[in-house]
Amino acid sequence: MRILTCTLILVVLLATAGLGWLFDQVYVQTAQNEKDQNVDAVSVLEQFGSELAQTLNSSPDRYEFAQRWQAKNKYKLEIVSLDELILPERLIAQIKQGKPLLLETKKQVIFHYYLSAGNELLILKSPVSELKKANQSLDYIFTLMFYLALLVVVLLWVFPLVRQLLKLRQTAKLFGEGDLRQRVAPGSISYIRDIETEFNHMAQRIESLVGDVKLLSSAVSHDLRTPLARIRFGIDTLQEEDDPEVRRRFEQKISSNVDEMTELVETLLGYARLDQAMLEIKKEPVELSQLISQCINNKVTDLVELRLFKAETDYTVVADQSYLTILFNNLLQNAINYGRGKVIVTLSETKDSVTVCVADNGEGIIEEHREDILKPFVRGLAGKQNNVVGQNKKGHGIGLAIVKRILDWHHGDIQVGNSKELSGARFCVTLPR
């Protein structure tokens, strides 16, 4: 939304101030040219009046000429006695020296010329209505051009926004119809990139939740069926068995199966609560090297060698420390469970992110299994036999799924591969600063 707001303000400022200044400059230049043309017209008219005054000054029938002119031309001629006009002495002296007197009203431009033969004034009147109309038309034209240019600029700005909104609407419609793989592809020019990114995160989250529901139902049907069958078998055996020792042994097996079912149900409920826990995330600066060192110290035993490699620099990210502790504890425990006693943790950084890699010396993870290993209730296996990983390890396959979910909350990423140094599995977690 910041991009949308900033570009909107920028377009409004540029369109109003920039276009206004540009058209103002063009208008001033055009008006100046019009003014120059008007001045030239006045000069021509003034020269015409002077020559006409000289001709009429020596003509005896000048009154008759003026009357005939008056009836046929839009330029009006009038001859009056100088004594009939009330003018300042200074102007009268100027007129008698042969300099024409120019007066202007709203409707006319009036030239006064001295006729010495009869102590008279020749008055030439020229209408200015045509000039006013031309100036008014020029104002209308420039106003229309300004609004048209403003409309073009706004349309150029609005077009990418409308296009992306239509694309977002179509994607949301397909997503709502059940195509959970739909995502919005941000355009090269997009003012709603934040909304598109959040929509894609939401769509990814919903797709993951739907997938988790399917896996949960599969896990429940599979993992609960076995202990239930064993409990049913144990109860049937107890009903037919009278030997106290045998009955005690089957009661212990039934109790173990009940404990296994209880642990599985608690695991399912714990994983289901992860979505609610997201609402309680409290992000703050966390120094990763100290946090990981604490996690390693809690995991160190005589049977496991844990080493941390890092540079002497700052590995601070903004995140929830408690959930990062769960994340790295799960990664370390996973490496301990599937390794052969040696785990190496390395820290590296860029300007925008910090990467933590946890590698073990176990059998590693085959490429076909790397994507599924992060899903809930998918357990890792050890030993590459017949292209599958061999025997199941203890657990419900929820640890790495929790790691993936916490990373999603923090907009982080995880890469699964094999370590070149230790030949085992290698999990690299990248967290934005």
C-alpha positions as CSV (number, residue, x, y, z in Angstrom):
1,M,0.0,0.0,0.0
2,R,2.9,2.4,0.5
3,I,3.8,2.1,-3.2
4,L,0.2,2.9,-4.1
5,T,0.0,5.9,-1.8
6,C,3.4,7.3,-2.8
7,T,2.8,7.0,-6.5
8,L,-0.7,8.5,-6.2
9,I,0.7,11.5,-4.4
10,L,3.5,11.8,-6.9
11,V,1.2,11.6,-9.9
12,V,-1.2,14.2,-8.4
13,L,1.7,16.6,-7.7
14,L,3.3,16.2,-11.1
15,A,0.1,16.3,-13.0
16,T,-1.2,19.4,-11.3
17,A,1.9,21.4,-10.6
18,G,4.0,20.1,-13.6
19,L,1.3,20.3,-16.2
20,G,0.1,23.6,-14.8
21,W,3.6,25.2,-15.0
22,L,4.1,23.8,-18.5
23,F,0.8,25.1,-19.9
24,D,1.3,28.4,-18.1
25,Q,4.6,28.9,-19.9
26,V,3.1,28.0,-23.3
27,Y,0.1,30.3,-22.6
28,V,2.3,33.2,-21.6
29,Q,4.4,32.8,-24.8
30,T,1.2,32.5,-27.0
31,A,-0.4,35.5,-25.3
32,Q,2.8,37.6,-25.8
33,N,2.7,36.7,-29.5
34,E,-1.0,37.8,-29.6
35,K,-0.2,41.0,-27.8
36,D,2.6,41.7,-30.2
37,Q,0.2,41.2,-33.1
38,N,-2.3,43.5,-31.5
39,V,0.4,46.2,-31.0
40,D,1.3,45.8,-34.7
41,A,-2.3,46.2,-35.7
42,V,-2.7,49.4,-33.5
43,S,0.5,50.8,-35.1
44,V,-0.9,50.2,-38.6
45,L,-4.2,51.7,-37.7
46,E,-2.5,54.7,-36.2
47,Q,-0.4,55.2,-39.3
48,F,-3.5,54.9,-41.5
49,G,-5.3,57.6,-39.3
50,S,-2.3,60.0,-39.6
51,E,-2.3,59.8,-43.4
52,L,-6.0,60.1,-43.5
53,A,-5.9,63.2,-41.3
54,Q,-3.3,64.8,-43.6
55,T,-5.5,64.2,-46.6
56,L,-8.6,65.5,-45.0
57,N,-6.9,68.6,-43.5
58,S,-6.5,70.0,-47.0
59,S,-9.9,68.8,-48.3
60,P,-12.9,71.2,-48.3
61,D,-15.5,68.5,-48.2
62,R,-14.1,66.6,-45.3
63,Y,-17.4,66.6,-43.4
64,E,-19.2,65.0,-46.3
65,F,-16.4,62.3,-46.6
66,A,-16.8,61.5,-42.9
67,Q,-20.5,61.1,-43.3
68,R,-20.2,58.7,-46.3
69,W,-17.4,56.7,-44.4
70,Q,-19.6,56.4,-41.3
71,A,-22.3,54.7,-43.2
72,K,-20.2,52.0,-44.9
73,N,-17.3,51.0,-42.6
74,K,-16.9,49.4,-39.1
75,Y,-14.2,51.9,-38.4
76,K,-16.0,55.1,-37.5
77,L,-14.9,58.6,-38.5
78,E,-16.0,61.8,-36.8
79,I,-14.8,65.4,-37.1
80,V,-15.4,67.7,-34.1
81,S,-14.2,71.1,-33.1
82,L,-11.3,71.1,-30.7
83,D,-13.1,73.6,-28.5
84,E,-16.0,71.1,-27.9
85,L,-13.7,68.6,-26.2
86,I,-12.7,69.0,-22.6
87,L,-9.1,67.8,-22.5
88,P,-6.1,68.7,-20.3
89,E,-3.9,71.5,-21.7
90,R,-1.0,69.1,-21.9
91,L,-2.9,66.7,-24.2
92,I,-4.2,69.6,-26.3
93,A,-0.6,70.8,-26.8
94,Q,0.5,67.3,-27.7
95,I,-2.3,67.0,-30.3
96,K,-1.4,70.4,-31.9
97,Q,2.2,69.3,-32.2
98,G,1.0,66.6,-34.6
99,K,1.1,63.6,-32.2
100,P,-2.0,61.5,-32.3
101,L,-3.9,60.9,-29.0
102,L,-4.9,57.3,-28.3
103,L,-7.7,56.5,-25.8
104,E,-9.1,53.0,-25.1
105,T,-12.4,51.8,-23.7
106,K,-13.8,48.4,-23.1
107,K,-15.4,48.4,-26.6
108,Q,-13.2,50.8,-28.7
109,V,-9.8,52.1,-29.5
110,I,-10.1,55.9,-30.3
111,F,-7.5,57.8,-32.2
112,H,-7.5,61.7,-32.2
113,Y,-5.7,63.6,-35.0
114,Y,-5.4,67.5,-35.2
115,L,-6.7,69.2,-38.3
116,S,-5.0,72.6,-38.3
117,A,-7.0,74.0,-41.2
118,G,-10.2,74.3,-39.1
119,N,-8.9,73.8,-35.5
120,E,-10.7,70.5,-35.5
121,L,-10.1,66.9,-34.4
122,L,-10.4,63.8,-36.6
123,I,-11.6,61.0,-34.4
124,L,-11.1,57.4,-35.7
125,K,-12.8,54.7,-33.7
126,S,-11.9,51.0,-34.0
127,P,-13.9,48.2,-32.3
128,V,-11.9,45.7,-30.1
129,S,-14.6,43.0,-29.8
130,E,-12.8,40.7,-32.3
131,L,-9.6,40.9,-30.3
132,K,-11.5,40.0,-27.0
133,K,-13.1,37.0,-28.7
134,A,-9.7,35.7,-29.8
135,N,-8.3,36.0,-26.3
136,Q,-11.3,34.3,-24.8
137,S,-11.1,31.4,-27.3
138,L,-7.4,31.0,-26.4
139,D,-8.3,30.7,-22.7
140,Y,-10.9,28.0,-23.5
141,I,-8.4,26.0,-25.7
142,F,-5.7,26.0,-23.1
143,T,-8.1,25.0,-20.3
144,L,-9.3,22.1,-22.4
145,M,-5.8,21.0,-23.2
146,F,-4.8,21.1,-19.6
147,Y,-7.7,18.8,-18.5
148,L,-7.0,16.5,-21.4
149,A,-3.4,16.2,-20.5
150,L,-4.3,15.6,-16.8
151,L,-6.8,12.9,-17.8
152,V,-4.1,11.2,-19.9
153,V,-1.6,11.2,-17.0
154,V,-4.2,9.8,-14.6
155,L,-5.2,7.0,-17.1
156,L,-1.6,6.1,-17.6
157,W,-1.3,5.7,-13.8
158,V,-4.6,3.9,-13.3
159,F,-4.1,1.3,-16.1
160,P,-1.5,-0.9,-14.3
161,L,-3.6,-0.7,-11.1
162,V,-6.8,-1.8,-12.9
163,R,-5.0,-4.6,-14.7
164,Q,-3.5,-6.0,-11.5
165,L,-6.8,-5.7,-9.6
166,L,-8.6,-7.6,-12.4
167,K,-5.8,-10.3,-12.3
168,L,-6.1,-10.4,-8.5
169,R,-9.9,-10.8,-8.8
170,Q,-9.6,-13.6,-11.3
171,T,-7.0,-15.4,-9.2
172,A,-9.1,-15.1,-6.0
173,K,-12.2,-16.4,-7.9
174,L,-10.3,-19.5,-9.2
175,F,-8.8,-20.0,-5.7
176,G,-12.3,-19.8,-4.2
177,E,-13.6,-22.4,-6.7
178,G,-11.0,-24.9,-5.3
179,D,-7.9,-24.4,-7.4
180,L,-5.6,-23.9,-4.4
181,R,-2.5,-23.7,-6.6
182,Q,-3.5,-20.3,-7.9
183,R,-1.1,-17.4,-7.2
184,V,-0.9,-13.8,-8.3
185,A,2.1,-13.0,-10.5
186,P,3.2,-9.5,-9.7
187,G,3.5,-7.3,-12.7
188,S,6.6,-5.3,-13.7
189,I,4.7,-2.2,-12.6
190,S,2.5,-2.9,-9.6
191,Y,1.2,-0.5,-7.0
192,I,-0.3,-3.3,-4.9
193,R,2.7,-5.6,-4.6
194,D,2.2,-5.8,-0.8
195,I,-1.4,-7.0,-1.3
196,E,-0.3,-9.5,-4.0
197,T,2.5,-10.8,-1.7
198,E,0.1,-11.2,1.3
199,F,-2.5,-12.9,-1.0
200,N,0.2,-15.4,-2.1
201,H,1.2,-16.0,1.5
202,M,-2.5,-16.5,2.5
203,A,-3.0,-18.9,-0.5
204,Q,0.1,-20.9,0.4
205,R,-1.0,-21.1,4.0
206,I,-4.5,-22.3,3.1
207,E,-3.0,-24.9,0.7
208,S,-0.7,-26.1,3.5
209,L,-3.5,-26.3,6.0
210,V,-5.7,-28.3,3.6
211,G,-2.8,-30.6,2.9
212,D,-2.2,-30.9,6.7
213,V,-5.8,-31.9,7.2
214,K,-5.4,-34.7,4.6
215,L,-2.2,-35.8,6.3
216,L,-3.8,-35.6,9.7
217,S,-6.7,-37.8,8.7
218,S,-4.2,-40.3,7.0
219,A,-2.0,-40.3,10.1
220,V,-4.9,-40.8,12.5
221,S,-6.4,-43.6,10.4
222,H,-3.0,-45.3,10.1
223,D,-1.3,-44.7,13.4
224,L,-4.3,-45.2,15.6
225,R,-5.5,-48.4,13.9
226,T,-2.4,-50.4,15.0
227,P,-2.5,-49.7,18.8
228,L,-6.3,-50.1,18.7
229,A,-6.0,-53.5,17.1
230,R,-3.4,-54.5,19.7
231,I,-5.6,-53.3,22.5
232,R,-8.6,-55.2,21.1
233,F,-6.4,-58.3,20.8
234,G,-5.1,-57.9,24.4
235,I,-8.7,-57.5,25.8
236,D,-9.9,-60.6,24.0
237,T,-6.9,-62.5,25.3
238,L,-7.5,-61.3,28.9
239,Q,-11.1,-62.5,28.8
240,E,-9.9,-66.1,28.0
241,E,-6.8,-66.2,30.1
242,D,-6.8,-67.2,33.8
243,D,-3.0,-67.3,34.4
244,P,-2.1,-64.2,36.6
245,E,1.4,-63.8,35.0
246,V,0.0,-63.9,31.5
247,R,-2.8,-61.5,32.4
248,R,-0.2,-59.1,34.0
249,R,1.9,-59.2,30.8
250,F,-1.0,-58.4,28.5
251,E,-2.2,-55.7,30.9
252,Q,1.2,-54.0,30.6
253,K,1.0,-54.3,26.8
254,I,-2.4,-52.7,26.8
255,S,-1.2,-49.9,29.0
256,S,1.8,-49.3,26.7
257,N,-0.6,-49.1,23.7
258,V,-2.9,-46.7,25.5
259,D,0.2,-44.5,26.3
260,E,1.2,-44.6,22.6
261,M,-2.3,-43.5,21.6
262,T,-2.3,-40.7,24.2
263,E,1.0,-39.5,23.0
264,L,-0.2,-39.5,19.4
265,V,-3.4,-37.6,20.3
266,E,-1.4,-35.0,22.2
267,T,0.9,-34.6,19.2
268,L,-2.0,-34.1,16.9
269,L,-3.5,-31.5,19.3
270,G,-0.2,-29.8,19.7
271,Y,0.3,-29.5,15.9
272,A,-3.3,-28.2,15.5
273,R,-2.6,-25.5,18.1
274,L,0.3,-24.1,16.1
275,D,-2.0,-22.0,14.0
276,Q,-3.5,-20.4,17.1
277,A,0.0,-19.9,18.5
278,M,0.8,-17.7,15.5
279,L,-1.4,-15.0,17.0
280,E,0.9,-14.9,20.0
281,I,4.1,-14.3,18.1
282,K,6.2,-11.5,19.6
283,K,9.1,-10.5,17.4
284,E,12.2,-8.8,18.8
285,P,15.9,-8.7,18.0
286,V,17.5,-12.1,18.6
287,E,21.2,-12.9,18.3
288,L,21.3,-16.3,16.7
289,S,24.8,-17.4,17.6
290,Q,24.0,-17.1,21.3
291,L,20.6,-18.8,20.9
292,I,22.1,-21.7,19.0
293,S,25.0,-22.1,21.5
294,Q,22.5,-22.5,24.3
295,C,20.5,-25.1,22.3
296,I,23.8,-27.0,21.6
297,N,24.8,-27.0,25.2
298,N,21.5,-28.5,26.1
299,K,22.0,-31.3,23.6
300,V,25.6,-32.3,24.2
301,T,26.2,-35.8,25.6
302,D,29.1,-38.2,25.7
303,L,27.6,-40.0,22.7
304,V,27.2,-37.0,20.4
305,E,29.7,-34.5,19.1
306,L,28.1,-31.1,18.4
307,R,30.2,-28.3,16.9
308,L,29.3,-24.7,15.9
309,F,31.3,-22.8,13.2
310,K,30.7,-19.0,12.9
311,A,32.5,-15.8,12.2
312,E,32.9,-13.1,14.8
313,T,30.1,-10.9,13.6
314,D,26.5,-10.0,14.4
315,Y,23.8,-12.5,13.5
316,T,20.8,-10.6,14.8
317,V,17.3,-11.2,13.3
318,V,13.9,-9.9,14.3
319,A,11.9,-12.9,15.4
320,D,10.2,-14.7,18.3
321,Q,12.9,-16.1,20.4
322,S,10.8,-18.9,22.0
323,Y,9.8,-20.3,18.6
324,L,13.3,-20.0,17.2
325,T,14.5,-22.1,20.2
326,I,11.9,-24.8,19.3
327,L,13.0,-24.6,15.6
328,F,16.7,-25.1,16.3
329,N,16.1,-27.7,19.0
330,N,14.0,-29.8,16.5
331,L,16.7,-29.5,13.9
332,L,19.5,-30.6,16.3
333,Q,17.4,-33.4,17.7
334,N,16.6,-34.6,14.2
335,A,20.4,-34.6,13.4
336,I,21.1,-36.5,16.6
337,N,18.4,-39.1,15.9
338,Y,19.4,-39.8,12.3
339,G,23.2,-39.2,12.6
340,R,26.0,-41.3,13.8
341,G,27.2,-39.2,16.7
342,K,28.5,-36.1,14.8
343,V,26.6,-32.8,14.1
344,I,28.1,-29.6,12.7
345,V,26.2,-26.2,12.7
346,T,27.5,-23.4,10.6
347,L,26.3,-19.7,10.6
348,S,26.6,-17.3,7.6
349,E,25.1,-14.0,6.7
350,T,24.3,-11.6,4.0
351,K,23.1,-8.0,4.1
352,D,19.4,-9.0,4.3
353,S,19.4,-12.5,5.9
354,V,21.1,-15.1,8.1
355,T,21.6,-18.7,7.2
356,V,22.0,-21.6,9.7
357,C,23.0,-25.0,8.4
358,V,22.7,-28.2,10.5
359,A,24.5,-31.3,9.0
360,D,25.0,-34.8,10.4
361,N,27.0,-37.9,9.4
362,G,24.1,-40.2,8.9
363,E,22.8,-41.9,5.8
364,G,21.4,-38.7,4.3
365,I,18.1,-38.1,2.5
366,I,17.4,-39.3,-1.0
367,E,16.3,-36.6,-3.4
368,E,12.8,-38.0,-3.9
369,H,12.2,-37.9,-0.2
370,R,13.4,-34.3,0.5
371,E,10.2,-32.5,-0.3
372,D,8.0,-34.8,1.7
373,I,10.3,-34.9,4.7
374,L,9.0,-31.4,5.8
375,K,5.3,-32.5,5.8
376,P,3.7,-33.5,9.1
377,F,3.6,-37.2,10.1
378,V,6.2,-38.1,7.5
379,R,9.0,-39.9,9.3
380,G,12.6,-40.0,8.2
381,L,14.2,-43.4,7.8
382,A,17.8,-44.6,8.1
383,G,19.8,-46.7,5.8
384,K,19.6,-46.7,2.0
385,Q,18.4,-50.1,1.1
386,N,16.6,-50.7,-2.1
387,N,16.5,-47.0,-2.8
388,V,14.3,-46.3,0.2
389,V,15.4,-45.2,3.6
390,G,15.3,-48.3,5.9
391,Q,13.8,-48.6,9.4
392,N,11.5,-46.1,11.0
393,K,12.8,-44.0,13.8
394,K,10.8,-43.4,16.9
395,G,8.5,-40.4,16.7
396,H,5.5,-39.2,14.8
397,G,7.2,-37.2,12.1
398,I,6.1,-33.8,13.4
399,G,9.5,-32.1,14.3
400,L,10.4,-30.9,10.8
401,A,6.8,-29.9,10.0
402,I,6.9,-27.6,13.1
403,V,10.2,-26.2,11.8
404,K,8.6,-25.4,8.4
405,R,5.5,-23.8,10.1
406,I,7.7,-21.5,12.3
407,L,9.7,-20.5,9.2
408,D,6.5,-19.7,7.4
409,W,5.5,-17.4,10.2
410,H,8.9,-15.6,10.0
411,H,8.9,-15.5,6.1
412,G,12.0,-17.7,6.2
413,D,13.1,-20.6,4.0
414,I,14.6,-24.1,4.4
415,Q,16.7,-26.1,2.0
416,V,17.1,-29.9,2.4
417,G,20.1,-31.7,1.0
418,N,23.1,-33.8,1.8
419,S,26.3,-32.6,3.4
420,K,29.5,-33.0,1.3
421,E,31.7,-32.9,4.4
422,L,29.8,-35.4,6.6
423,S,27.8,-37.3,3.9
424,G,24.7,-37.1,5.9
425,A,21.6,-34.9,5.8
426,R,22.0,-31.1,5.7
427,F,19.2,-28.6,6.6
428,C,19.8,-24.9,5.8
429,V,17.5,-22.4,7.4
430,T,17.4,-18.8,6.0
431,L,15.8,-16.0,8.1
432,P,15.4,-12.4,7.0
433,R,17.0,-9.8,9.2
